[in-house]
Amino acid sequence: MKPQTKSVLNKIKTSKNLPTLPHILLKLINACNNQGVTVKDISKIIDKDSSLSAKVMKMINSVHYGLPTRITSIEQALLLLGTDAVKNIAVSAAVFQVFGAARGNGIFNLKSFWRHCLLCASMAKLIAKKTSYSSAEEAFLSGLLHDIGKLVLWVNFPREYAEVLQSSKAKTDLPMVETNQLGITHSEVGAWMIGKWHLQSFMADAVLYHHESAGKILDALPLVKVVFLANVLTTDSVGEDNVRFEAADKLFAFTRLDVEQLISENNEQAGQIAQSLGMEIKSQESPESRSDVEHQEEVDLLRSVKDFALLQGTLQNLLEAYGKRSILAVVKQGFQILLDANNVLFLLYDTKKNALVGEEGSGAIGDDRIKELRIPLETTNCLPVQCIEQKKPLDSLGYFKEVDLAIIDSQLIRLVGGDGILCLPMIAHRRPVGVIVLGMEQAHASSLHNSMNLLSMLAGQAALALYADGVRQAQARLVQSERLEAASAVASKVAHEVNNPLGIIKNYVKVLSLKLPDEDPVQEQLRIISEELDRVALIVRKLSDFSEPEARQTEPVDVNALLSDLVKLIRESVMLESKIDVKLNLEPSLPTIFSEKNSLKQVFINLIKNAAESISSGGNLYITTESCPKALTDKSYEGLQEACKSVRITISDDGPGIPDAVKAKLFEPFVTSKKGQHAGLGLSVVYNIVKELNGTITCKSDKESGTVFDIVLPVNLQQVS
């Protein structure tokens, strides 16, 4: 947003002439936008405003709708009209009511203004119906409000806008003159105004772009095109017929006859609609005199409604925010909307430290300074702590209460910038949640005082949101802890039951070993089986202790011996029946590595079994080992320190290869390269173990040459961990 544009909007926002919608209408709009609200609920809201009730009944029984019988209840009218039409009636009537006291003159003719707005609204509804646009009522309201920015500018800057209107030679060049002389167009002001009223977002777009060219509008969404053409067809300009017909043809393929019929029908309907809504366009005369008290009450009401309208979006976002950072971001945005304040700081109460602690990322100030903020609640002489203890706002300028500033208060003033600070307590369920610190200027202290109820409301809602989030987080931690505890208990029971048969099997293996001569070849196989039983017992024990962090148990590992043992163990049980030929090519001088032996066993077993199952009908399985140089040039092995020697283990087969779809997600859980009912966790486990051992694993596979898994491990795990 350009600085000049922002300046104009800020002046409008802070003026007493900001047009606002009555509070009953704000409730009605929210109800109509809420899918869970019933017709009966909306009927109760309308019944509370006799003027609004009368307008709805007058509209439903008007010639415009032409119903055969007279409607006598609001609920009946709602069922026939629908919520969109009711909202349309209410907003239309309220807009005219809010601006009804505005005075025109020879330069700005309010009678012509309202006539054009009604004609445009009625035309937009006709075009919407002709083009089967889903919401004709939304089109009507967009047409009615398309020039509302003119009225806002006239009410707030009568002298400046009069000069704009006098400088504008034709209606088509008005936006350019507005930009040159004011820095903003009435289209921009109108779209901004609709945004503040929380009407439909595309309605704001329709208002924003209604003075663009037909060529630019061509690719816009339907509502923008509908309002654009409605404005073109209802603008009084001599010699503009060709422009109208061309625009209608370009946007909706309307013929000349279509346009003429629309204009004729619109002229008949606009008067009926105006009468039904009580929006008869009378000559502008001085309004009836009102007492100063009545005038001030109206001003106060309008200001309150304006503030609530500005704040309600923030309150809704707070309900939807999840997480501390998200909540604070919404609250900060609320203060920016209300006060245009960027210097907002959050001090949250830490129960363990019994202190107010600066929240990182909570303001425009550098996080490196915020995270240093820690104010113990024992520091009773500073504003934030007094604010929490007294449960009321305090400021350093003494506007609300005379105070003696502590050094920490002066530091906070310099931190947030400005002449002083305003501290707002965040209390939820009588418990301290934190303090919002706002930088304040001496010149704006009185306006802050006038808005204190609103600021306190926002601080209170922020406190409730943060408190609720804290409760949610605590409950989540409790549930997680209870789940871990329950799972650990079940796992311990399983481990106890499994250890019994494991112990029996291990004893039988020991008995068999004792019965055989030491030189019997079977002794080697029994040794391998005994080691595997020990590994199973270890896995079961880890299962029961899964919630405890596991410390690394490194030991010297002879990779060649480990692979040889595993091949012996698997060869007879898996490979002989499948006629798989295992070819070992192990480098004799391969260095001993310091790593986790059982983890490596799990990696090698998974890969060997994977390869064997992929060539179950027969084939070759190759296992090779080799020493790696200090510096690895292959990018696949980046991450290993050059100063550390490594070993490479390659496990490959000449099978059919892995499908491309599987290769893309090979190391993800539940992805398997094997056929049949396999869970597919093996390769994910392999990848994670190799990564934890500071190694790398890669895979190459195709139909012609089969599959190759390549693993590189550091010789000394401790050096790279």
C-alpha positions in Angstrom: 0.0 0.0 0.0 1.4 3.4 -1.0 2.2 5.7 2.0 -0.2 8.4 0.8 -3.0 5.8 0.4 -2.3 4.5 3.9 -2.4 8.1 5.3 -5.8 8.8 3.8 -7.2 5.5 5.2 -5.7 6.2 8.6 -7.4 9.7 8.7 -10.7 8.1 7.8 -10.3 5.3 10.3 -9.6 7.8 13.2 -12.2 10.3 12.2 -15.6 10.6 13.8 -17.1 10.3 10.3 -16.2 6.7 9.7 -19.5 5.2 8.4 -20.4 2.2 10.5 -23.2 -0.4 10.5 -25.7 -0.6 13.4 -24.9 -3.3 16.0 -28.1 -5.2 15.2 -27.0 -5.4 11.6 -23.5 -6.7 12.5 -25.3 -9.5 14.5 -27.5 -10.2 11.5 -24.6 -10.4 9.0 -22.7 -12.8 11.3 -25.9 -15.0 11.6 -26.5 -15.0 7.9 -22.9 -16.1 7.3 -23.1 -18.8 9.9 -24.2 -22.1 8.3 -25.2 -23.5 11.7 -27.7 -20.7 12.4 -31.4 -21.5 11.7 -34.1 -19.3 10.2 -35.7 -19.0 13.6 -32.4 -17.6 15.1 -32.2 -15.0 12.3 -35.9 -14.2 12.8 -35.3 -13.4 16.5 -32.5 -11.0 15.6 -34.7 -9.1 13.1 -37.7 -9.0 15.6 -35.5 -7.0 18.0 -35.4 -4.0 15.5 -38.8 -2.8 14.6 -37.5 -0.6 11.8 -35.7 -3.5 10.2 -38.7 -5.8 10.7 -40.9 -3.3 9.0 -38.6 -3.0 6.0 -38.4 -6.8 5.6 -42.2 -7.1 5.7 -42.6 -4.1 3.3 -40.2 -5.7 0.8 -41.7 -9.2 0.8 -45.2 -7.7 0.3 -44.1 -5.3 -2.4 -45.1 -5.3 -6.1 -41.4 -6.2 -6.7 -42.0 -9.8 -5.4 -45.6 -10.0 -6.5 -46.7 -12.8 -4.1 -50.4 -13.9 -4.3 -51.0 -13.7 -0.6 -49.8 -11.3 2.1 -47.0 -12.5 4.3 -47.6 -11.7 8.0 -44.5 -13.1 9.9 -40.8 -12.5 9.7 -40.1 -16.3 9.7 -42.4 -16.8 6.6 -40.6 -13.9 4.9 -37.2 -15.5 5.6 -38.3 -18.8 4.2 -39.4 -17.1 1.0 -36.7 -14.5 0.6 -33.7 -16.5 1.9 -30.9 -15.2 4.2 -29.0 -13.5 1.4 -32.0 -11.4 0.4 -32.7 -10.5 4.1 -29.0 -9.4 4.5 -29.3 -7.4 1.3 -32.4 -5.6 2.6 -30.9 -4.9 6.0 -27.5 -3.6 4.7 -29.2 -1.5 2.0 -31.5 0.2 4.5 -28.8 0.6 7.1 -26.3 2.1 4.6 -28.9 4.7 3.6 -29.7 5.3 7.2 -26.1 5.8 8.2 -25.4 8.2 5.3 -28.8 9.8 5.5 -27.6 12.8 7.4 -24.9 13.6 4.8 -25.3 17.0 3.1 -24.8 17.5 -0.6 -24.5 20.7 -2.6 -24.2 21.9 -6.2 -20.9 20.0 -6.6 -21.9 16.7 -5.0 -25.5 15.9 -5.7 -26.6 13.2 -3.2 -29.9 12.7 -5.0 -28.1 11.8 -8.3 -25.6 9.7 -6.3 -28.3 7.5 -4.7 -30.3 7.3 -7.9 -27.2 5.9 -9.7 -26.4 3.5 -6.9 -29.9 2.1 -6.9 -30.0 1.8 -10.7 -26.6 0.0 -10.6 -27.8 -2.4 -7.8 -31.0 -3.3 -9.7 -29.1 -3.7 -13.0 -26.5 -5.9 -11.3 -29.2 -8.2 -10.0 -30.8 -8.4 -13.5 -27.5 -9.2 -15.1 -26.7 -11.8 -12.4 -30.0 -13.6 -13.1 -29.6 -13.4 -16.9 -26.1 -14.9 -16.6 -27.1 -17.5 -14.0 -24.8 -16.1 -11.4 -25.2 -18.0 -8.1 -26.1 -15.0 -5.9 -28.2 -12.3 -7.4 -28.7 -10.7 -4.0 -24.9 -10.4 -3.6 -24.8 -8.7 -7.0 -27.5 -6.2 -5.9 -25.6 -5.3 -2.7 -22.3 -4.9 -4.6 -24.0 -2.6 -7.1 -25.5 -0.5 -4.3 -22.1 -0.1 -2.6 -19.9 0.2 -5.7 -19.6 4.1 -5.3 -19.7 4.2 -1.5 -16.1 5.4 -1.5 -17.2 8.7 -3.0 -19.5 9.3 -0.1 -16.8 8.4 2.5 -14.4 10.8 0.8 -17.0 13.6 0.6 -18.0 13.2 4.3 -14.4 13.2 5.5 -12.7 15.6 3.1 -15.5 17.9 1.7 -13.2 20.7 0.6 -10.6 18.5 -1.0 -13.1 16.2 -2.7 -15.0 19.2 -4.0 -11.8 20.3 -5.8 -11.4 16.7 -7.2 -15.0 16.8 -8.6 -14.4 20.2 -10.1 -11.2 19.1 -11.7 -12.7 16.0 -13.2 -13.9 16.8 -16.7 -15.8 13.5 -17.2 -16.8 10.6 -15.0 -14.4 8.3 -16.7 -11.3 10.4 -15.6 -12.4 10.7 -12.0 -10.1 7.9 -10.6 -7.1 9.5 -12.2 -7.9 12.9 -10.7 -8.6 11.3 -7.3 -5.2 9.6 -7.4 -3.3 12.7 -8.4 -5.0 15.0 -5.8 -5.8 12.6 -2.9 -3.5 9.7 -3.4 -6.4 7.2 -3.4 -9.5 6.4 -5.5 -13.1 6.1 -4.3 -12.9 2.5 -5.5 -10.1 1.8 -3.1 -11.8 3.5 -0.2 -15.1 1.6 -1.0 -13.3 -1.8 -1.1 -11.5 -1.0 2.2 -14.8 0.0 3.8 -16.5 -3.2 2.8 -13.6 -5.1 4.2 -14.1 -3.4 7.5 -17.8 -4.3 7.5 -16.8 -8.0 7.0 -19.0 -8.4 3.9 -18.1 -10.9 1.2 -14.5 -10.6 -0.1 -15.5 -10.8 -3.8 -17.9 -7.9 -3.1 -14.9 -5.8 -2.1 -13.2 -6.9 -5.4 -16.2 -5.9 -7.4 -16.1 -2.4 -5.9 -12.3 -2.1 -6.3 -12.3 -2.9 -10.0 -15.5 -1.3 -11.3 -13.5 1.5 -13.1 -11.0 -0.8 -14.9 -11.2 -1.4 -18.7 -13.5 -4.1 -20.1 -10.4 -5.8 -21.5 -8.9 -6.2 -18.0 -12.2 -7.3 -16.5 -12.6 -10.0 -19.0 -10.7 -12.6 -17.0 -12.0 -11.6 -13.6 -14.5 -13.6 -11.5 -18.2 -13.3 -12.4 -19.2 -10.8 -9.7 -16.6 -8.3 -10.7 -17.8 -8.5 -14.4 -21.5 -8.2 -13.3 -20.9 -5.0 -11.3 -18.6 -3.5 -13.9 -21.2 -3.9 -16.7 -24.0 -2.7 -14.4 -22.1 0.5 -13.7 -21.4 1.0 -17.4 -25.1 0.5 -18.3 -26.4 2.9 -15.6 -23.9 5.8 -16.0 -25.4 8.8 -17.6 -23.0 9.9 -20.4 -24.0 11.3 -23.7 -22.8 9.4 -26.7 -21.7 6.4 -24.7 -24.1 3.8 -26.3 -21.4 2.2 -28.3 -19.2 1.8 -25.3 -22.1 0.1 -23.4 -22.9 -2.3 -26.2 -19.2 -3.2 -26.8 -18.7 -3.9 -23.1 -21.9 -6.1 -22.8 -20.8 -8.0 -25.9 -17.2 -8.6 -24.7 -18.1 -9.7 -21.2 -21.3 -11.7 -21.6 -22.0 -11.8 -25.4 -25.1 -9.7 -24.9 -26.8 -8.3 -28.1 -27.9 -4.7 -28.5 -31.5 -6.0 -27.9 -30.5 -7.7 -24.7 -29.0 -4.4 -23.4 -32.0 -2.3 -24.3 -34.3 -4.8 -22.6 -32.2 -4.8 -19.5 -32.2 -1.0 -19.3 -35.9 -0.8 -19.8 -36.7 -3.4 -17.2 -34.2 -1.8 -14.7 -35.8 1.6 -14.9 -39.2 0.1 -13.9 -37.8 -2.0 -11.0 -35.4 0.5 -9.4 -38.2 2.8 -8.2 -40.1 -0.1 -6.7 -37.0 -1.4 -4.9 -36.2 2.1 -3.5 -39.8 2.5 -2.2 -39.8 -0.9 -0.6 -36.5 -0.3 1.2 -37.6 3.2 2.4 -34.8 4.8 0.3 -36.9 7.4 -1.5 -34.5 10.0 -2.9 -35.6 13.3 -1.5 -34.1 16.8 -2.1 -31.3 17.4 0.3 -32.4 19.7 3.0 -31.0 20.5 6.4 -31.7 17.7 8.8 -34.0 18.2 11.7 -32.3 19.7 14.6 -31.3 17.3 17.3 -30.2 18.0 20.9 -26.4 17.9 21.7 -27.0 14.9 24.0 -28.7 12.9 21.2 -26.0 13.8 18.8 -23.2 12.8 21.2 -25.0 9.5 22.0 -25.1 8.7 18.3 -21.5 9.6 17.8 -20.5 7.3 20.8 -22.7 4.5 19.4 -21.1 4.8 16.0 -17.6 4.8 17.5 -18.4 1.7 19.6 -19.9 -0.1 16.6 -16.9 0.9 14.5 -14.5 -0.5 17.1 -16.4 -3.7 17.4 -16.6 -4.1 13.7 -12.8 -3.7 13.5 -12.2 -6.1 16.4 -14.6 -8.9 15.6 -12.4 -10.4 12.8 -9.5 -10.6 15.3 -11.7 -12.3 17.9 -12.9 -14.8 15.4 -9.2 -15.5 14.4 -8.3 -16.0 18.0 -10.9 -18.8 18.3 -9.3 -20.5 15.3 -5.7 -19.9 16.3 -3.7 -22.9 17.5 -0.4 -22.7 19.3 1.2 -19.9 21.2 3.0 -18.2 18.3 -0.2 -18.2 16.2 -2.3 -16.7 19.0 0.3 -13.9 19.6 0.4 -13.1 15.9 -3.4 -12.7 15.8 -3.4 -10.5 18.9 -0.6 -8.3 17.4 -2.6 -8.0 14.2 -5.6 -6.9 16.3 -3.6 -4.0 17.9 -2.3 -3.0 14.4 -5.9 -2.8 13.2 -7.2 -0.9 16.2 -4.3 1.4 16.9 -2.0 1.0 13.9 0.5 -0.2 16.5 3.6 -2.2 15.5 5.5 -1.8 18.7 3.8 -4.6 20.6 5.7 -6.8 23.1 4.5 -9.9 24.9 5.7 -10.9 28.4 4.4 -14.3 29.3 4.2 -15.7 32.8 6.5 -18.7 33.4 5.3 -20.7 36.3 8.6 -22.6 36.9 10.6 -19.4 37.0 7.8 -17.3 38.6 8.7 -14.6 36.1 7.5 -12.6 33.1 9.5 -13.8 30.1 9.8 -12.1 26.7 8.3 -14.2 23.9 10.6 -14.5 20.8 8.9 -13.6 17.5 6.2 -11.7 19.3 7.0 -8.2 18.1 8.9 -6.0 15.6 11.8 -5.9 18.0 14.8 -8.2 17.5 14.4 -11.6 19.0 17.9 -11.6 20.4 16.9 -8.8 22.8 13.4 -10.2 23.6 14.7 -13.5 24.7 16.9 -11.8 27.3 13.8 -10.3 29.0 13.1 -12.0 32.4 11.3 -10.0 35.1 10.8 -12.0 38.4 7.4 -11.3 40.0 9.4 -10.4 43.1 10.3 -7.2 41.3 7.2 -5.4 42.5 8.3 -1.9 41.7 8.1 -2.2 37.9 5.0 -1.6 35.7 4.5 -5.1 34.2 4.5 -6.8 37.6 2.3 -4.1 39.2 0.0 -4.5 36.2 -0.4 -8.2 36.8 -0.8 -7.9 40.6 -3.3 -5.1 40.4 -5.1 -6.7 37.4 -5.5 -3.4 35.6 -3.8 -1.3 32.9 -0.9 0.9 33.9 1.2 3.3 31.8 4.5 5.0 32.3 3.1 8.5 31.5 0.9 8.5 34.5 -2.2 9.0 32.4 -4.1 6.2 34.2 -2.3 6.3 37.5 0.7 8.1 38.9 3.7 5.7 39.1 7.4 5.7 39.9 9.3 4.1 37.1 11.9 1.4 37.7 15.0 1.0 35.5 13.4 -2.0 33.8 10.5 0.2 32.8 12.8 2.7 31.2 14.5 -0.1 29.4 11.2 -1.4 28.1 10.3 2.1 26.8 13.6 2.3 24.8 13.0 -1.3 23.6 9.5 -0.7 22.2 10.1 2.9 21.2 7.9 5.9 21.8 7.3 8.3 24.7 6.2 5.6 27.1 4.6 2.2 27.5 1.1 1.0 28.3 0.9 -2.4 30.1 -2.3 -4.5 29.7 -2.7 -7.5 32.1 -3.6 -10.9 30.6 -5.5 -12.8 33.3 -7.5 -16.0 32.7 -9.5 -17.7 35.4 -7.8 -15.5 38.0 -4.4 -16.7 37.0 -1.7 -14.6 35.5 -1.0 -15.4 31.8 1.2 -12.4 30.9 1.4 -8.7 30.0 1.0 -6.9 26.7 3.4 -3.9 26.5 2.4 -1.2 23.9 4.6 1.7 23.0 2.6 4.9 23.4 3.0 8.5 22.3 2.1 11.4 24.6 -0.1 12.9 21.9 -2.2 9.7 21.6 -2.6 9.0 25.3 -6.2 10.3 25.5 -7.3 8.2 22.5 -5.8 5.1 24.2 -7.8 6.0 27.3 -11.0 6.2 25.2 -10.4 2.8 23.7 -9.4 1.2 27.0 -12.5 -1.0 27.3 -11.8 -2.4 23.8 -8.1 -2.9 24.5 -8.9 -4.7 27.8 -11.3 -6.9 25.9 -8.7 -7.9 23.4 -6.1 -8.5 26.2 -8.7 -10.7 28.0 -9.5 -12.7 25.0 -5.8 -13.2 24.3 -5.3 -14.4 27.9 -8.2 -16.9 27.5 -6.8 -18.2 24.2 -3.2 -18.6 25.6 -4.6 -20.3 28.8 -6.7 -22.7 26.7 -3.7 -23.5 24.5 -1.6 -24.2 27.6 -4.2 -26.6 28.9 -4.4 -28.3 25.6 -0.6 -28.7 25.5 -0.5 -30.1 29.1 -3.3 -32.5 28.3 -1.5 -33.7 25.2 1.7 -34.3 27.2 -0.3 -36.2 29.9 -2.0 -38.4 27.3 1.3 -39.1 25.6 2.9 -40.0 28.9 0.0 -42.3 29.8 0.2 -43.9 26.4 3.9 -44.5 26.7 3.5 -45.9 30.2 0.7 -48.2 29.1 2.7 -49.4 26.0 5.8 -49.9 28.1 3.9 -52.1 30.6 2.5 -54.2 27.7 6.0 -54.5 26.1 7.5 -55.5 29.5 4.9 -58.2 29.8 5.6 -59.5 26.3 9.4 -59.3 26.9 9.0 -61.4 30.1 6.9 -64.1 28.2 9.4 -64.2 25.3 12.5 -64.5 27.4 11.3 -67.8 28.9 11.3 -69.8 25.7 14.4 -68.0 24.5 16.3 -69.1 27.6 15.1 -72.7 27.1 16.3 -72.7 23.4 19.6 -71.2 24.4 20.1 -73.9 27.0 19.4 -76.7 24.5 21.9 -75.1 22.1 24.5 -75.2 24.9 23.6 -78.8 25.7 24.0 -79.8 22.0 27.4 -78.0 21.9 28.6 -79.9 24.9 27.6 -83.2 23.4 29.7 -82.6 20.2 33.5 -82.6 19.9 35.1 -79.2 19.8 36.3 -79.7 16.3 32.9 -80.7 14.9 31.8 -78.2 12.1 28.4 -78.0 13.6 29.9 -76.1 16.6 30.4 -73.0 14.4 26.7 -73.1 13.4 25.7 -73.5 17.1 27.8 -70.5 18.0 26.1 -68.4 15.3 22.7 -69.6 16.5 23.6 -68.7 20.1 24.7 -65.2 19.1 21.4 -64.7 17.2 19.4 -65.8 20.3 21.3 -63.2 22.3 20.4 -60.6 19.7 16.7 -61.5 19.8 16.8 -61.2 23.6 18.4 -57.8 23.2 15.7 -56.7 20.8 13.0 -57.8 23.2 14.7 -55.9 26.0 14.9 -52.8 23.9 11.2 -53.2 23.1 10.3 -53.0 26.8 12.6 -50.0 27.3 11.5 -48.1 24.1 10.6 -45.0 26.0 14.1 -44.7 27.5 16.8 -43.0 25.4 19.2 -45.6 24.1 22.9 -45.1 24.6 25.3 -46.2 21.8 27.2 -49.4 22.5 30.2 -49.4 20.1 32.7 -52.2 19.9 35.3 -53.5 17.4 33.5 -55.2 14.5 35.0 -57.5 11.9 32.7 -56.8 9.0 34.0 -59.7 6.9 33.5 -62.2 9.8 30.0 -60.8 10.5 29.0 -61.2 6.8 30.4 -64.7 6.6 28.5 -65.8 9.7 25.2 -64.4 8.4 25.6 -66.2 5.1 26.3 -69.5 6.8 23.2 -68.9 9.0 20.9 -68.0 6.0 22.4 -70.2 3.3 20.8 -73.5 4.4 17.5 -72.1 5.5 16.8 -69.7 2.6 19.2 -70.1 -0.3 19.7 -73.8 -1.0 16.0 -74.5 -1.7 15.8 -71.5 -4.0 19.0 -72.4 -5.8 20.6 -69.1 -5.0 24.4 -69.0 -5.5 26.1 -66.6 -3.0 29.4 -65.1 -4.1 31.5 -63.5 -1.4 34.3 -61.2 -2.4 35.7 -59.9 0.9 38.8 -57.7 1.0 41.3 -59.5 3.3 42.9 -56.3 4.6 39.5 -54.7 5.5 40.1 -52.7 8.7 38.1 -53.5 11.8 35.5 -50.8 12.4 34.2 -49.4 15.7 30.4 -49.5 15.4 27.3 -51.2 16.8 27.5 -54.9 15.9 23.8 -55.8 16.5 22.6 -52.8 14.4 24.9 -53.9 11.5 23.6 -57.4 11.7 20.1 -56.1 11.3 21.1 -54.1 8.3 22.9 -57.0 6.6 20.2 -59.6 7.3 17.5 -57.3 5.9 19.4 -56.6 2.7 20.5 -60.2 2.2 17.0 -61.6 2.7 15.6 -58.9 0.4 18.0 -59.9 -2.3 17.3 -63.6 -1.8 13.5 -63.2 -2.0 13.8 -61.1 -5.1 15.6 -64.0 -6.9 13.6 -66.8 -5.2 13.4 -68.8 -8.4 17.2 -68.9 -8.7 20.1 -66.5 -9.4 23.2 -64.9 -8.0 23.7 -62.9 -4.8 27.0 -60.9 -4.6 28.5 -59.6 -1.4 31.7 -57.5 -1.6 33.7 -55.4 0.9 36.5 -53.0 0.3 38.4 -50.2 2.0 37.6 -46.6 0.9 40.2 -43.8 0.5 40.1 -40.9 2.8 38.5 -38.5 0.3 35.4 -39.8 -1.5 34.6 -38.1 -4.8 31.1 -39.7 -5.3 28.5 -37.2 -4.2 26.4 -40.1 -2.8 28.9 -40.3 0.1 29.1 -36.6 1.0 28.7 -36.1 4.7 31.5 -38.5 5.8 34.5 -36.6 7.1 37.5 -36.8 4.7 39.8 -37.4 7.7 38.1 -40.7 8.5 38.7 -43.9 6.5 35.7 -45.9 5.5 34.6 -49.3 4.4 32.2 -50.1 1.6 29.8 -53.0 1.6 28.0 -53.9 -1.6 25.1 -56.4 -1.6 23.7 -57.0 -5.1 21.7 -59.5 -7.1 20.9 -60.2 -10.8 17.2 -60.3 -10.3 14.4 -58.4 -12.1 15.1 -55.1 -10.4 12.9 -52.7 -8.4 9.9 -51.0 -10.1 10.4 -47.2 -10.7 7.3 -46.4 -8.5 8.8 -48.3 -5.6 12.4 -46.9 -6.1 11.1 -43.3 -5.7 10.1 -44.0 -2.1 12.3 -47.0 -1.4 13.4 -46.0 2.1 10.0 -44.8 3.3 8.0 -46.9 5.8 5.6 -49.5 4.4 7.3 -49.4 1.0 8.6 -52.8 -0.1 10.5 -54.1 -3.1 9.3 -57.7 -2.5 6.2 -59.5 -3.6 3.7 -61.1 -1.2 2.5 -59.9 2.1 5.5 -58.0 3.5 5.0 -55.0 5.8 7.7 -53.0 4.0 9.4 -51.7 7.1 12.8 -53.4 6.5 14.4 -50.9 4.2 13.2 -47.9 6.2 14.8 -49.5 9.3 18.0 -50.2 7.3 18.2 -46.6 6.1 17.7 -45.2 9.6 20.3 -47.5 11.2 22.9 -46.6 8.6 22.2 -42.9 9.0 22.5 -43.2 12.8 25.9 -44.9 12.3 27.0 -41.9 10.3 27.1 -43.9 7.1 25.3 -43.7 3.7 23.3 -46.1 1.7 22.4 -45.9 -2.0 20.5 -48.1 -4.4 20.8 -48.7 -8.1 18.3 -51.0 -9.9 17.1 -51.8 -13.4 15.7 -54.8 -15.2 18.9 -55.7 -17.1 21.5 -55.7 -14.3 19.4 -56.2 -11.2 19.7 -54.4 -7.8 22.8 -53.0 -6.0 22.8 -51.7 -2.4 25.9 -49.8 -1.6 26.8 -48.9 2.1 29.7 -46.8 3.2 30.5 -46.8 7.0 33.2 -44.9 8.9 35.9 -47.0 10.5 35.6 -45.2 13.8 32.0 -44.1 14.7 33.2 -41.9 17.6 35.3 -39.7 15.3 32.3 -38.6 13.2 29.5 -38.7 15.8 
